[in-house]
Amino acid sequence: MSDCVFCKIAKGEIPSDKVYEDDKIIAFKDLNPMAPVHILFIPKEHIANASEITAENSSVIAHIFETIPKIAKEQGLDSGYRVITNCGEEAGQTVFHLHFHLIGGRCLSTQMA
């Protein structure tokens, strides 16, 4: 999608503070962190949200979840972390490109909403 900010980041058209990149995914620091560690993981392929995960594109999602623990360890999140995705406007999704928030570095509330 030509107007998708995360597609532009994936293509290198918009700078980001990258912590990981390969041919399928990119991970970068959130501009408005909610915790000391707040990293976004996105597929380079445009997928709007979790509702668009299919058998054809699910391997990239698996790859993200295989990469998250490695980056969490590199970031010193040995005591735990949270992985979140929002699906749709009512859930708080503001950028309609599938992304997963890796959040940690402090004690996180158990309250979900």
Backbone hydrogen bonds, N-H to C=O, Kabsch-Sander energy under -0.5 kcal/mol:
donor,donor_aa,acceptor,acceptor_aa,energy
4,C,1,M,-1.0
5,V,3,D,-0.5
8,K,4,C,-2.0
9,I,5,V,-2.0
10,A,6,F,-2.6
11,K,7,C,-1.9
12,G,9,I,-1.2
13,E,8,K,-2.4
14,I,8,K,-1.1
18,K,16,S,-1.4
19,V,27,A,-2.8
20,Y,27,A,-1.7
22,D,25,I,-2.3
26,I,42,I,-2.1
27,A,20,Y,-3.0
28,F,40,L,-2.1
29,K,17,D,-2.3
30,D,38,H,-3.0
37,V,104,G,-2.5
38,H,36,P,-0.5
39,I,102,L,-2.4
40,L,28,F,-3.3
41,F,100,F,-2.3
42,I,26,I,-2.7
44,K,24,K,-3.1
45,E,24,K,-0.5
47,I,45,E,-0.6
52,E,49,N,-2.3
53,I,50,A,-1.5
58,S,54,T,-1.6
60,V,57,N,-1.1
61,I,57,N,-0.7
62,A,58,S,-2.3
63,H,59,S,-2.0
64,I,60,V,-1.9
65,F,61,I,-2.3
66,E,62,A,-1.4
67,T,63,H,-1.6
68,I,64,I,-2.4
71,I,67,T,-2.1
72,A,68,I,-3.0
73,K,69,P,-2.2
74,E,70,K,-2.1
75,Q,71,I,-2.0
76,G,73,K,-1.6
77,L,72,A,-2.7
78,D,76,G,-1.0
80,G,77,L,-1.0
82,R,103,I,-2.8
84,I,101,H,-2.0
88,G,86,N,-0.6
91,A,88,G,-0.8
92,G,89,E,-1.6
93,Q,88,G,-2.2
96,F,94,T,-0.5
97,H,95,V,-1.8
98,L,47,I,-4.5
100,F,41,F,-2.1
101,H,84,I,-3.3
102,L,39,I,-3.2
102,L,100,F,-0.5
103,I,82,R,-2.8
103,I,101,H,-0.6
104,G,37,V,-2.2
105,G,80,G,-0.5
